[in-house]
């Protein structure tokens, strides 16, 4: 039996829109697969994101600071990429109140008019 090789992991931190983003990345020298990330603002958790399909780096999910999946009108909000998840967490979820959060989510997920 071939032994399982645990890939190297690193922590990457950067600041976006006055929020600290921390990402856990596997195999940084080769595949660079993000396992999950967290976003904090002023030391408080805004939310986290993770990739359900690490091989393809697709099927991203966002979890709010309350520990529940981010939804809009009862449907999960699934960003198309890690960058989109970071944008949602650093801009949309940092709004002042729930109405503003919902409005920003609607604007961000609305199909563009041609």
Phi, psi and omega in degrees: 000136179283129179291146178284128179260122179278122181289152175296144175233149177227161176253127176245132180235140174205166181250134179219121178054047180062019176244146175265125179253129178238124181239138175261119187241128177267146176054058186298335182277346185230273188286330181051062181264119177285126178276311176193169178213159176232155177231128176236154176224124184053037177083355181257140180292128173270316180170183179222167179219154178208162181251120180283335179241086185294329181296313181269353185052052179223177181065060182278147180227150177240136176242131181285172178297340178277356178086016180244151177299143177287126180229159174223121183055039177079359180252140179295142175265109181246104180296155183278348182202171175298318179300319178294322178297318179296318179299315179301313184288326184269343180243311186283311184283357176264013178294166185287325183215171185295327178297316180294322177299311181299318180295318178296320178296318178299316179297320183285335184254000179290138177294129181298141176274135182263000000 
